[in-house]
Structures are given as structure tokens and as C-alpha cells.
């Protein structure tokens, strides 16, 4: 359904004493695929640029952004004009918070407006809104609430309802578990997972590794603005099956796996090295890692970008 190949994203900005615009690269050579009926999770630290990936797919980047690489959706190139045409209709975003909803309108009117924008019919929008309320277990009294009156878990259901009311085939969920307790996290992700049984594709962007391992069909490890590994959740149950040193270190850093820290910082922007993005923190680094970006390797039904794999 969705195929992203060698995607790079940079922003032009004024830098130095010359007052000339210089590029700031945020994403480089990113690769991922989301198939019909599949949930793929992109995991990485907060502030690493994962949300910009969603904005790139949707075509809502600022004017100073430069995007290169290929994005295909349903077998055809996803151009900027096509993004605008199908955004909110065939591809929908579940944003991080209810701040994306109209704060002065009720939940009912917010969802109904989302349906109307895709149908142009008040009557059809009303039917779609009622169907969404039934599908996501939203009680009648919820419809009259304003967004700020919603609890965390209920807010996620409302955001999912507003995003999917049009029947979009690809759902991009941007950090849908932030600020929720474990029960609310499970509730929200179960709702998203159910969409895959309807033939939808779900791209889950998150820093919650446990949630991704529990619900996703595939895990893409995002670090330094690029893909380091794409693995099945089952591989994380047996760390010897993991292919990239960063993924193994990430696994070891979980409290239940020893809480082992790794010195250094996640590189961002100007800090991203020319060679392997994890080279500065990797115990296996050599001269090749410092000078050359690794190519993709297919190993044991997973993908990895590492010279040592």
C-alpha cells in the first residue's frame, strides 16, 4: 500500500555570519513499507523527527522543506498534488492531541465536519458520524462535550473517529499513546489494530517500544533520521536475532532487560555524521563506519543497514 524509498528531508535556514541559507537535514535515506492489513511501527526517541515523516507523507511540510526520494501509495507515485487531493480521504492522520480539534466545537460537530469535508453532503456526514460513534463506542453524551473535557483515553477514540470517518485506507497514528496510562494505551491501540482486520494499513509512529512490540506486525527502528533495522516483534524476544547494534542496545536499555545505558546522544541535524549514524556510540565501529553509509542487507526475513551485519 505504502512504499517509501530513500526518503530525505531537509530545511533551509540562515546560518553562520554569511546570512546565507544552508540546509539542515533531518531525515536521510529512510525506507519503509506498509502493506494492506498491516500495522507497522516506527520507533525512535522523542524529538528525533518521526512526526516529520508523517507530515512528509501527508504533504503538510512548511515551505522551506526540501523532500527527495520516492513515496508510492497504492502503486502510484505520491506527488504533492496527489497528497493534497487524497489527504483526509484515502490517507488520514491521528494527531498527538485534541489540540488539533476545533476547541470551540463539540465532539459531534468536529467528527461531522471531518465527514462533511470528504463527502460535501450534510446528510451523508451525519450518517458517517453516527456510524463512527457506534464503531468506537462513543456514548451519546460524549458528542456534546468540548475537546478539553475529554479524558485521555476518550480523546484518543475521538481523534481516531475523526481521522477514519472518511474510510481512509492508510491511517498514520502519530504518538497516540503519549500521556496515557497502560490501560488507555491498550484501549487506543486495540482500536487501531482492529482497523487492520478491515484491510486498512496503519503506520504507528511512537517512542513506546512495549506498545509497538505488542501490537505491530513489523518494527522499523528509527535513529539519526534514518532506518537502521526492520524486524518482526518476535525477534525482540530473542535478542541474538536482532541485526543492528543499536537495536540490541535499545533492547538492553529496557528496565526488564537490565536497563543498560549507552554513552552519547542521539544525533540530530548538523550532528548527524557522514558515515553510520550510530557509529559514535557503537562498540563495533571501524574506519568504514566513519566514512561510509551502510547499504541495506536482507538477513533472516529482516532488513538491516549495518556494515557488520
Backbone as numpy.savetxt, mean C-alpha at the origin, in Angstrom:
# Nx Ny Nz CAx CAy CAz Cx Cy Cz
-3.99 -8.50 -12.57 -4.81 -7.29 -12.57 -3.95 -6.03 -12.57
-3.04 -5.94 -11.60 -2.13 -4.79 -11.51 -0.69 -5.29 -11.58
0.08 -4.71 -12.49 1.50 -5.05 -12.60 2.32 -3.76 -12.63
3.23 -3.64 -11.68 4.11 -2.48 -11.60 5.54 -2.95 -11.85
6.20 -2.35 -12.82 7.55 -2.77 -13.20 8.50 -1.57 -13.17
9.55 -1.69 -12.39 10.63 -0.69 -12.34 10.09 0.74 -12.14
9.18 0.88 -11.22 8.59 2.19 -10.95 9.55 3.06 -10.13
9.77 4.28 -10.60 10.59 5.24 -9.86 9.83 6.55 -9.73
9.98 7.18 -8.59 9.28 8.43 -8.31 10.24 9.42 -7.67
10.29 10.62 -8.21 11.13 11.67 -7.63 10.36 12.98 -7.64
10.83 13.91 -6.83 10.22 15.24 -6.75 11.30 16.28 -7.02
10.97 17.28 -7.82 11.92 18.36 -8.05 11.78 19.37 -6.92
12.91 19.87 -6.44 12.92 20.83 -5.34 14.13 21.75 -5.50
14.06 22.88 -4.87 15.20 23.79 -4.88 16.20 23.33 -3.83
17.47 23.24 -4.24 18.47 22.76 -3.31 19.80 23.47 -3.48
20.54 23.58 -2.39 21.87 24.19 -2.43 21.80 25.70 -2.60
22.95 26.29 -2.84 23.05 27.73 -2.98 22.79 28.21 -4.40
22.63 27.28 -5.34 22.42 27.67 -6.73 20.98 28.03 -7.03
20.07 27.68 -6.12 18.64 27.92 -6.29 18.12 27.26 -7.56
18.73 26.13 -7.91 18.25 25.35 -9.03 17.45 24.16 -8.50
16.51 23.71 -9.31 15.73 22.56 -8.93 16.55 21.28 -9.11
16.52 20.45 -8.08 17.22 19.17 -8.13 16.23 18.07 -7.76
16.43 16.86 -8.32 15.48 15.78 -8.02 15.74 15.12 -6.66
14.68 14.77 -5.98 14.75 14.00 -4.74 14.03 12.69 -5.00
14.78 11.60 -5.11 14.18 10.31 -5.45 13.64 9.65 -4.19
12.38 9.22 -4.26 11.72 8.58 -3.13 11.52 7.09 -3.37
11.11 6.73 -4.57 10.90 5.33 -4.94 11.77 5.03 -6.16
12.43 3.87 -6.17 13.28 3.52 -7.31 13.15 2.04 -7.64
12.87 1.75 -8.89 12.82 0.36 -9.39 11.93 -0.54 -8.54
10.73 -0.04 -8.25 9.78 -0.81 -7.44 9.00 -1.76 -8.34
8.81 -3.00 -7.86 8.10 -4.03 -8.63 7.09 -4.75 -7.76
5.91 -4.98 -8.33 4.89 -5.73 -7.60 3.79 -6.14 -8.58
3.03 -7.18 -8.21 1.87 -7.60 -9.00 0.75 -7.98 -8.05
-0.46 -7.60 -8.40 -1.66 -7.98 -7.64 -2.60 -8.67 -8.61
-2.94 -9.92 -8.33 -3.80 -10.68 -9.22 -5.24 -10.69 -8.69
-6.15 -11.08 -9.55 -7.57 -11.18 -9.20 -7.74 -12.13 -8.01
-8.53 -11.71 -7.04 -8.80 -12.54 -5.87 -7.63 -12.69 -4.93
-6.74 -11.69 -4.91 -5.52 -11.78 -4.11 -5.31 -10.51 -3.29
-4.83 -10.68 -2.05 -4.40 -9.55 -1.24 -2.89 -9.57 -1.16
-2.26 -8.50 -1.62 -0.81 -8.35 -1.55 -0.49 -7.23 -0.58
0.39 -7.50 0.36 0.77 -6.50 1.35 2.14 -5.93 1.02
2.26 -4.61 1.08 3.54 -3.93 0.98 3.89 -3.49 2.39
4.92 -4.10 2.98 5.28 -3.78 4.36 6.57 -2.97 4.37
6.62 -2.02 5.27 7.80 -1.17 5.42 7.56 -0.19 6.55
8.60 0.48 6.98 8.50 1.40 8.10 7.67 2.61 7.74
7.12 3.26 8.76 6.35 4.48 8.55 7.25 5.58 8.00
6.70 6.36 7.07 7.46 7.46 6.50 8.43 7.05 5.42
8.36 5.79 4.96 9.30 5.30 3.96 8.86 5.58 2.52
7.65 6.11 2.35 7.17 6.42 1.00 6.13 5.46 0.45
5.62 4.57 1.31 4.64 3.58 0.84 3.36 4.24 0.35
2.89 5.26 1.05 1.65 5.92 0.65 1.79 6.61 -0.71
2.98 7.05 -1.04 3.21 7.67 -2.34 3.04 6.66 -3.46
3.26 5.40 -3.16 3.00 4.35 -4.13 1.52 4.33 -4.50
0.65 4.42 -3.49 -0.79 4.46 -3.74 -1.16 5.69 -4.56
-0.58 6.82 -4.23 -0.89 8.06 -4.96 -0.41 7.98 -6.41
0.70 7.27 -6.64 1.21 7.11 -8.00 0.26 6.27 -8.84
-0.28 5.22 -8.25 -1.22 4.36 -8.97 -2.51 5.12 -9.28
-2.96 5.93 -8.35 -4.21 6.65 -8.51 -4.08 7.93 -9.33
-2.84 8.39 -9.54 -2.64 9.61 -10.30 -2.97 10.86 -9.53
-2.64 10.87 -8.24 -2.94 12.05 -7.41 -1.66 12.63 -6.81
-0.56 12.50 -7.53 0.70 13.08 -7.10 0.73 14.58 -7.39
1.51 15.36 -6.65 1.63 16.80 -6.93 2.34 17.06 -8.26
2.25 18.29 -8.72 2.76 18.64 -10.04 4.29 18.54 -10.16
5.01 18.59 -9.05 6.47 18.51 -9.12 6.99 17.08 -9.06
6.09 16.10 -9.20 6.47 14.69 -9.18 6.83 14.21 -10.58
7.83 13.36 -10.65 8.22 12.73 -11.91 8.14 11.22 -11.72
7.36 10.57 -12.57 7.12 9.14 -12.44 7.62 8.43 -13.70
8.42 7.39 -13.50 8.90 6.57 -14.62 8.63 5.10 -14.30
8.75 4.26 -15.34 8.44 2.86 -15.18 7.09 2.54 -15.78
6.62 1.31 -15.58 5.37 0.86 -16.18 4.37 0.43 -15.12
3.13 0.90 -15.28 2.01 0.44 -14.46 0.94 -0.07 -15.42
0.60 -1.34 -15.29 -0.46 -1.92 -16.12 -1.63 -2.33 -15.23
-2.83 -2.08 -15.73 -4.05 -2.46 -15.02 -4.97 -3.17 -15.99
-5.31 -4.41 -15.67 -6.14 -5.25 -16.54 -5.55 -5.37 -17.94
-4.22 -5.48 -18.00 -3.56 -5.76 -19.26 -3.24 -4.55 -20.12
-3.63 -3.35 -19.68 -3.36 -2.14 -20.46 -2.61 -1.13 -19.61
-1.79 -0.33 -20.28 -0.97 0.65 -19.57 -1.87 1.66 -18.85
-1.49 1.95 -17.63 -2.26 2.89 -16.82 -1.66 4.28 -16.99
-2.14 5.00 -17.98 -1.68 6.35 -18.26 -2.33 7.33 -17.28
-1.83 8.56 -17.25 -2.39 9.55 -16.34 -3.85 9.85 -16.69
-4.17 9.90 -17.98 -5.56 10.17 -18.38 -6.47 9.01 -17.99
-5.95 7.78 -18.11 -6.76 6.62 -17.72 -6.94 6.56 -16.21
-5.90 6.92 -15.46 -6.02 6.97 -14.00 -7.16 7.88 -13.60
-7.22 9.05 -14.22 -8.25 10.03 -13.88 -9.64 9.49 -14.21
-9.72 8.74 -15.31 -11.00 8.24 -15.78 -11.55 7.13 -14.89
-10.68 6.25 -14.38 -11.16 5.08 -13.64 -10.98 5.21 -12.12
-10.33 6.29 -11.69 -10.10 6.50 -10.26 -11.43 6.62 -9.51
-11.58 5.83 -8.45 -12.82 5.84 -7.69 -13.89 4.98 -8.29
-13.63 4.46 -9.49 -14.59 3.62 -10.17 -14.08 2.19 -10.27
-12.97 2.00 -11.00 -12.36 0.67 -11.11 -11.24 0.47 -10.10
-10.60 1.56 -9.70 -9.57 1.52 -8.65 -9.99 2.48 -7.54
-10.04 1.99 -6.32 -10.50 2.82 -5.21 -9.50 2.80 -4.06
-9.44 3.89 -3.33 -8.53 4.05 -2.19 -9.29 4.03 -0.88
-8.82 3.20 0.05 -9.27 3.27 1.44 -8.21 4.09 2.17
-8.49 5.35 2.49 -7.47 6.22 3.08 -7.21 5.89 4.54
-6.23 6.60 5.11 -5.80 6.30 6.47 -6.79 6.75 7.53
-7.54 7.82 7.30 -8.39 8.35 8.36 -9.66 8.97 7.80
-10.61 9.22 8.70 -11.88 9.83 8.30 -11.70 11.29 7.91
-10.49 11.82 8.06 -10.24 13.19 7.62 -10.46 13.34 6.12
-10.46 12.21 5.40 -10.69 12.23 3.96 -12.19 12.36 3.64
-13.04 12.15 4.63 -14.48 12.33 4.44 -14.85 13.78 4.68
-16.01 14.19 4.17 -16.51 15.54 4.42 -16.94 15.64 5.88
-16.27 16.44 6.70 -16.58 16.47 8.13 -17.94 17.08 8.46
-18.53 17.80 7.51 -19.80 18.47 7.75 -21.00 17.68 7.25
-20.73 16.53 6.64 -21.80 15.68 6.12 -21.87 14.39 6.92
-23.05 13.82 7.00 -23.24 12.56 7.72 -22.56 11.41 6.98
-22.41 10.31 7.68 -21.85 9.11 7.07 -22.68 8.70 5.86
-23.98 8.74 6.01 -24.88 8.35 4.92 -24.64 9.20 3.69
-24.54 10.50 3.87 -24.36 11.40 2.73 -22.98 11.25 2.11
-21.97 10.95 2.93 -20.63 10.73 2.39 -20.61 9.50 1.47
-21.22 8.41 1.92 -21.22 7.20 1.11 -22.11 7.38 -0.13
-23.23 8.05 0.06 -24.14 8.28 -1.07 -23.48 9.16 -2.13
-22.71 10.14 -1.68 -22.02 11.02 -2.63 -20.97 10.24 -3.41
-20.25 9.33 -2.73 -19.26 8.51 -3.43 -19.93 7.67 -4.51
-21.11 7.15 -4.21 -21.85 6.36 -5.20 -22.35 7.24 -6.34
-22.82 8.43 -6.01 -23.34 9.33 -7.04 -22.26 9.77 -8.02
-21.06 9.99 -7.53 -19.96 10.42 -8.40 -19.63 9.37 -9.45
-19.99 8.13 -9.18 -19.69 7.06 -10.13 -20.89 6.64 -10.96
-22.08 7.07 -10.58 -23.28 6.68 -11.33 -23.96 7.87 -11.99
-23.88 9.04 -11.34 -24.59 10.21 -11.84 -26.08 10.13 -11.61
-26.51 9.13 -10.87 -27.94 8.93 -10.62 -28.21 8.91 -9.12
-29.08 9.78 -8.65 -29.42 9.83 -7.23 -30.10 8.55 -6.78
-30.98 8.02 -7.64 -31.71 6.80 -7.30 -30.76 5.61 -7.16
-29.86 5.45 -8.15 -28.89 4.34 -8.10 -27.95 4.50 -6.92
-27.55 5.74 -6.65 -26.63 5.99 -5.53 -27.28 5.59 -4.21
-28.56 5.86 -4.07 -29.27 5.48 -2.85 -29.31 3.98 -2.66
-29.55 3.26 -3.75 -29.58 1.79 -3.69 -28.21 1.24 -3.33
-27.17 1.79 -3.97 -25.81 1.33 -3.71 -25.40 1.63 -2.27
-25.82 2.78 -1.76 -25.51 3.15 -0.38 -26.17 2.18 0.60
-27.42 1.85 0.35 -28.12 0.90 1.23 -27.47 -0.48 1.18
-27.06 -0.89 -0.02 -26.39 -2.19 -0.15 -25.07 -2.19 0.62
-24.34 -1.06 0.59 -23.08 -0.96 1.31 -23.30 -1.05 2.81
-24.37 -0.42 3.31 -24.68 -0.47 4.74 -24.94 -1.92 5.17
-25.68 -2.65 4.32 -25.99 -4.05 4.64 -24.72 -4.90 4.59
-23.93 -4.70 3.56 -22.74 -5.52 3.35 -21.73 -5.38 4.47
-21.56 -4.16 4.98 -20.52 -3.92 5.98 -21.08 -3.80 7.39
-22.32 -4.20 7.58 -22.90 -4.25 8.92 -23.00 -2.90 9.60
-23.32 -1.86 8.83 -23.47 -0.51 9.39 -24.92 -0.31 9.79
-25.15 -0.09 11.07 -26.51 0.10 11.58 -27.10 1.41 11.07
-28.44 1.50 11.09 -29.12 2.69 10.58 -28.68 3.95 11.30
-28.44 3.85 12.62 -28.07 5.04 13.37 -26.68 5.56 12.99
-25.83 4.70 12.44 -24.50 5.12 12.01 -24.60 6.11 10.86
-25.61 5.95 10.02 -25.77 6.83 8.87 -25.94 8.29 9.24
-26.49 8.55 10.41 -26.71 9.93 10.82 -25.55 10.56 11.56
-24.50 9.79 11.83 -23.35 10.31 12.56 -22.44 11.11 11.64
-21.72 12.05 12.24 -20.67 12.75 11.52 -19.38 11.95 11.64
-18.44 12.08 10.71 -17.22 11.26 10.75 -16.49 11.29 12.09
-16.41 12.45 12.76 -15.65 12.52 14.00 -16.30 11.74 15.13
-17.57 11.35 14.96 -18.29 10.62 16.00 -18.09 9.12 15.92
-17.39 8.66 14.92 -17.20 7.22 14.72 -16.06 6.69 15.57
-16.21 5.46 16.05 -15.10 4.79 16.72 -14.08 4.36 15.67
-12.90 3.95 16.12 -11.84 3.58 15.17 -12.25 2.47 14.24
-12.78 1.38 14.80 -13.19 0.25 13.96 -14.33 0.59 13.04
-15.32 1.33 13.53 -16.46 1.71 12.69 -16.02 2.67 11.59
-15.07 3.54 11.91 -14.56 4.47 10.89 -13.94 3.70 9.73
-13.21 2.61 10.02 -12.60 1.82 8.95 -13.68 1.20 8.06
-14.75 0.70 8.69 -15.83 0.11 7.90 -16.47 1.16 6.99
-16.65 2.35 7.51 -17.24 3.43 6.71 -16.33 3.79 5.54
-15.02 3.89 5.81 -14.07 4.22 4.76 -14.04 3.14 3.68
-14.12 1.89 4.10 -14.14 0.79 3.13 -15.43 0.83 2.32
-16.55 1.11 3.00 -17.84 1.21 2.30 -17.82 2.32 1.26
-17.25 3.48 1.64 -17.19 4.61 0.71 -16.29 4.31 -0.48
-15.23 3.55 -0.24 -14.28 3.25 -1.31 -14.81 2.19 -2.27
-15.59 1.24 -1.75 -16.01 0.11 -2.57 -17.44 0.20 -3.07
-18.14 1.26 -2.73 -19.55 1.37 -3.12 -19.72 1.36 -4.63
-18.69 1.76 -5.36 -18.76 1.78 -6.82 -18.52 0.41 -7.44
-18.07 -0.58 -6.62 -17.77 -1.90 -7.15 -16.39 -1.99 -7.78
-15.45 -1.18 -7.31 -14.09 -1.17 -7.87 -13.47 -2.56 -7.81
-12.66 -2.87 -8.82 -12.01 -4.18 -8.90 -10.69 -4.22 -8.12
-10.03 -3.08 -7.97 -8.78 -3.00 -7.21 -8.96 -2.03 -6.06
-8.71 -2.52 -4.86 -8.82 -1.70 -3.65 -7.43 -1.48 -3.09
-7.05 -0.23 -2.90 -5.77 0.11 -2.27 -6.07 0.60 -0.86
-5.64 -0.17 0.12 -5.87 0.17 1.53 -4.58 0.73 2.11
-4.58 2.02 2.43 -3.38 2.70 2.90 -3.36 2.77 4.42
-2.53 1.95 5.04 -2.40 1.89 6.51 -3.76 1.81 7.20
-4.57 0.79 6.89 -5.91 0.71 7.46 -5.97 0.27 8.91
-4.82 -0.04 9.53 -4.83 -0.52 10.91 -4.25 0.49 11.90
-3.83 1.64 11.43 -3.20 2.63 12.30 -4.14 3.08 13.42
-3.65 3.00 14.65 -4.42 3.50 15.79 -5.51 2.56 16.29
-5.59 1.35 15.75 -6.64 0.42 16.16 -6.10 -0.63 17.12
-6.99 -1.15 17.98 -6.58 -2.27 18.82 -6.66 -3.55 17.99
-6.17 -4.65 18.56 -6.05 -5.88 17.77 -7.41 -6.38 17.27
-8.46 -6.25 18.05 -9.78 -6.70 17.61 -10.28 -5.87 16.43
-10.08 -4.55 16.51 -10.51 -3.69 15.42 -9.69 -3.92 14.16
-8.40 -4.23 14.35 -7.54 -4.54 13.20 -8.05 -5.79 12.48
-8.34 -6.84 13.26 -8.86 -8.07 12.67 -10.19 -7.83 11.97
-11.04 -7.03 12.57 -12.35 -6.74 11.99 -12.19 -6.04 10.64
-11.32 -5.04 10.59 -11.13 -4.26 9.36 -10.51 -5.10 8.25
-9.51 -5.91 8.61 -8.82 -6.70 7.58 -9.65 -7.89 7.12
-10.52 -8.40 7.98 -11.43 -9.46 7.53 -12.37 -8.93 6.45
-12.83 -7.68 6.65 -13.70 -7.06 5.65 -12.98 -6.93 4.32
-11.72 -6.48 4.36 -10.94 -6.35 3.13 -10.66 -7.72 2.51
-10.37 -8.70 3.34 -10.07 -10.05 2.84 -11.29 -10.64 2.15
-12.47 -10.36 2.66 -13.70 -10.88 2.05 -13.87 -10.38 0.62
-13.32 -9.20 0.33 -13.44 -8.66 -1.02 -12.70 -9.53 -2.03
-11.62 -10.19 -1.60 -10.88 -11.04 -2.54 -11.70 -12.25 -2.96
-12.60 -12.71 -2.08 -13.47 -13.84 -2.44 -14.50 -13.45 -3.48
-14.67 -12.13 -3.68 -15.58 -11.63 -4.71 -14.83 -11.35 -6.02
-13.54 -11.72 -6.05 -12.75 -11.51 -7.25 -12.05 -10.18 -7.31
-12.06 -9.43 -6.20 -11.36 -8.15 -6.15 -9.88 -8.38 -5.85
-9.04 -7.42 -6.24 -7.65 -7.40 -5.84 -7.47 -6.35 -4.76
-6.69 -6.67 -3.74 -6.46 -5.74 -2.63 -4.96 -5.51 -2.46
-4.55 -4.26 -2.51 -3.17 -3.88 -2.22 -3.16 -3.25 -0.83
-2.59 -3.96 0.12 -2.56 -3.52 1.51 -1.20 -2.88 1.80
-1.21 -1.60 2.10 0.01 -0.86 2.42 0.05 -0.68 3.93
1.08 -1.26 4.58 1.06 -1.28 6.03 2.46 -1.41 6.62
2.60 -0.98 7.89 3.82 -1.27 8.65 3.54 -2.35 9.69
2.30 -2.87 9.72 1.89 -3.90 10.67 2.23 -5.27 10.10
3.40 -5.79 10.45 3.86 -7.05 9.88 2.94 -8.20 10.28
2.52 -8.24 11.53 1.68 -9.34 12.00 0.38 -9.40 11.21
-0.24 -8.25 10.99 -1.50 -8.21 10.23 -1.30 -8.69 8.81
-0.20 -8.26 8.19 0.09 -8.66 6.82 0.29 -10.17 6.73
1.02 -10.73 7.68 1.28 -12.17 7.66 0.00 -12.97 7.87
-0.94 -12.42 8.59 -2.17 -13.14 8.91 -3.16 -13.12 7.74
-3.21 -12.02 6.99 -4.28 -11.87 6.00 -3.82 -11.85 4.54
-2.60 -11.47 4.27 -2.16 -11.31 2.88 -1.81 -12.66 2.24
-1.93 -12.72 0.93 -1.53 -13.90 0.17 -0.07 -13.81 -0.24
0.45 -12.59 -0.29 1.83 -12.36 -0.69 2.34 -11.12 0.02
3.63 -11.12 0.36 4.24 -10.00 1.10 5.36 -9.40 0.26
5.26 -8.10 -0.01 6.34 -7.38 -0.69 7.05 -6.53 0.35
8.34 -6.76 0.51 9.13 -6.05 1.52 9.70 -4.78 0.90
9.30 -3.64 1.46 9.65 -2.32 0.93 10.71 -1.69 1.84
11.83 -1.27 1.25 12.90 -0.66 2.03 13.69 0.28 1.13
14.00 1.46 1.62 14.79 2.41 0.85 14.15 2.77 -0.48
12.81 2.72 -0.52 12.09 3.11 -1.73 12.02 2.06 -2.81
12.33 0.81 -2.47 12.31 -0.22 -3.50 11.89 -1.57 -2.92
11.70 -2.55 -3.80 11.34 -3.90 -3.39 12.60 -4.71 -3.13
12.68 -5.34 -1.96 13.82 -6.21 -1.67 13.46 -7.69 -1.78
12.21 -8.00 -1.48 11.80 -9.40 -1.54 10.29 -9.48 -1.65
9.81 -10.50 -2.37 8.39 -10.83 -2.41 8.27 -12.28 -2.00
7.56 -12.52 -0.89 7.53 -13.86 -0.31 6.12 -14.22 0.12
5.88 -15.50 0.27 4.61 -15.98 0.82 4.64 -15.84 2.34
3.49 -15.60 2.98 3.48 -15.49 4.44 4.04 -16.73 5.14
3.87 -17.90 4.52 4.36 -19.14 5.11 5.88 -19.14 5.25
6.56 -18.39 4.38 8.03 -18.35 4.44 8.51 -17.74 5.75
7.71 -16.85 6.34 8.11 -16.19 7.57 8.03 -17.13 8.78
7.34 -18.26 8.60 7.27 -19.24 9.69 8.57 -20.04 9.77
9.34 -19.99 8.68 10.61 -20.70 8.62 11.65 -19.72 8.09
12.29 -18.96 8.98 13.18 -17.87 8.56 14.30 -18.29 7.62
14.65 -19.58 7.63 15.69 -20.03 6.71 15.21 -19.97 5.25
13.90 -19.87 5.05 13.35 -19.77 3.70 13.36 -18.34 3.17
13.51 -17.38 4.07 13.55 -15.98 3.65 14.85 -15.72 2.88
14.78 -14.86 1.89 15.85 -14.75 0.92 16.76 -13.54 1.12
16.22 -12.44 1.62 17.00 -11.21 1.73 17.46 -10.97 3.17
18.70 -10.50 3.39 19.16 -10.22 4.75 18.26 -9.26 5.51
17.67 -8.26 4.81 16.80 -7.33 5.52 15.53 -8.03 6.01
14.96 -8.89 5.17 13.75 -9.61 5.58 14.04 -10.48 6.80
15.20 -11.12 6.80 15.59 -11.95 7.94 15.79 -11.09 9.19
16.40 -9.92 9.03 16.59 -9.01 10.17 15.25 -8.48 10.66
14.35 -8.21 9.72 13.02 -7.73 10.08 12.28 -8.78 10.90
12.39 -10.02 10.49 11.77 -11.13 11.22 12.35 -11.24 12.63
13.66 -11.11 12.73 14.32 -11.23 14.04 14.02 -10.06 14.96
13.58 -8.94 14.40 13.31 -7.76 15.22 11.96 -7.82 15.92
11.10 -8.77 15.53 9.80 -8.90 16.18 10.00 -9.39 17.62
9.20 -8.89 18.56 9.38 -9.28 19.97 9.37 -10.78 20.19
8.49 -11.49 19.48 8.40 -12.94 19.68 9.58 -13.70 19.07
10.42 -12.98 18.31 11.57 -13.63 17.67 12.91 -13.12 18.22
12.86 -12.51 19.39 14.09 -12.10 20.04 14.32 -10.61 20.11
13.54 -9.83 19.33 13.63 -8.36 19.39 15.07 -7.90 19.14
15.70 -8.47 18.09 17.10 -8.19 17.79 17.21 -6.92 16.95
17.84 -5.87 17.46 17.95 -4.62 16.70 19.08 -4.67 15.68
19.00 -3.80 14.67 20.06 -3.65 13.68 20.46 -2.18 13.66
21.73 -1.92 13.82 22.21 -0.54 13.86 21.97 0.15 12.53
21.75 1.47 12.59 21.58 2.25 11.37 20.15 2.73 11.19
19.93 3.45 10.09 18.62 4.04 9.80 18.13 3.60 8.43
16.81 3.62 8.27 16.20 3.37 6.97 16.52 4.55 6.06
17.23 4.35 4.95 17.60 5.48 4.09 16.40 6.06 3.36
16.42 7.36 3.17 15.31 8.04 2.53 15.84 9.21 1.70
15.32 9.38 0.50 15.70 10.52 -0.33 17.18 10.55 -0.65
17.85 11.62 -0.26 19.27 11.78 -0.57 20.17 10.76 0.13
19.65 10.10 1.15 20.44 9.12 1.90 20.52 7.76 1.20
19.68 7.53 0.18 19.66 6.24 -0.48 20.95 6.04 -1.27
21.69 4.96 -1.01 22.98 4.75 -1.67 22.83 4.32 -3.13
23.92 4.38 -3.85 23.91 4.01 -5.28 23.79 2.51 -5.46
24.35 1.75 -4.55 24.32 0.29 -4.65 23.09 -0.28 -3.98
23.25 -1.39 -3.27 22.14 -2.01 -2.55 21.67 -1.06 -1.45
20.36 -0.84 -1.37 19.84 0.12 -0.40 20.02 -0.35 1.04
20.21 -1.66 1.24 20.41 -2.18 2.59 21.89 -2.39 2.91
22.75 -2.05 1.97 24.18 -2.34 2.11 24.81 -1.79 3.37
24.44 -0.57 3.78 25.07 0.06 4.94 24.78 -0.68 6.24
23.70 -1.47 6.28 23.32 -2.15 7.51 23.49 -3.66 7.43
23.92 -4.14 6.27 23.96 -5.59 6.02 25.30 -6.18 6.44
25.26 -7.28 7.16 26.49 -7.94 7.62 27.22 -8.65 6.48
26.55 -8.82 5.35 27.16 -9.53 4.21 27.64 -8.59 3.12
27.67 -7.31 3.40 28.03 -6.31 2.39 29.44 -6.53 1.86
29.59 -6.38 0.54 30.91 -6.40 -0.08 30.99 -5.26 -1.09
32.05 -5.22 -1.86 32.26 -4.11 -2.80 31.16 -4.05 -3.86
30.69 -5.19 -4.31 29.62 -5.22 -5.31 28.35 -4.58 -4.76
28.05 -4.81 -3.49 26.85 -4.23 -2.86 26.94 -2.70 -2.83
28.14 -2.18 -2.71 28.32 -0.73 -2.61 28.18 -0.02 -3.95
28.41 -0.75 -5.03 28.48 -0.09 -6.34 27.37 -0.47 -7.30
26.66 -1.56 -7.03 25.70 -2.07 -8.02 24.38 -2.47 -7.37
23.28 -2.07 -8.00 21.96 -2.51 -7.57 21.74 -3.95 -8.03
21.30 -4.83 -7.14 21.07 -6.23 -7.54 19.87 -6.38 -8.46
19.95 -7.35 -9.35 18.83 -7.68 -10.22 17.90 -8.66 -9.53
16.70 -8.81 -10.07 15.72 -9.74 -9.52 16.16 -11.18 -9.74
15.98 -12.00 -8.69 16.22 -13.44 -8.79 14.95 -14.16 -8.33
14.63 -15.25 -9.01 13.49 -16.08 -8.64 14.01 -17.30 -7.88
13.69 -17.40 -6.58 14.20 -18.48 -5.75 13.06 -19.06 -4.91
12.84 -20.36 -5.06 11.83 -21.06 -4.24 10.48 -20.35 -4.24
9.99 -20.04 -5.44 8.68 -19.42 -5.63 8.57 -18.02 -5.02
9.70 -17.37 -4.84 9.71 -16.00 -4.35 10.70 -15.16 -5.14
10.57 -13.86 -5.05 11.47 -12.95 -5.75 12.37 -12.23 -4.74
13.62 -12.00 -5.11 14.54 -11.30 -4.23 15.50 -10.46 -5.07
15.87 -9.32 -4.52 16.85 -8.44 -5.13 18.06 -8.38 -4.19
19.00 -9.30 -4.37 20.16 -9.39 -3.49 21.30 -10.09 -4.22
22.49 -9.57 -4.10 23.65 -10.18 -4.73 24.03 -11.51 -4.11
23.66 -11.71 -2.85 24.09 -12.91 -2.12 23.07 -14.04 -2.12
21.87 -13.77 -2.62 20.82 -14.79 -2.57 21.09 -15.92 -3.56
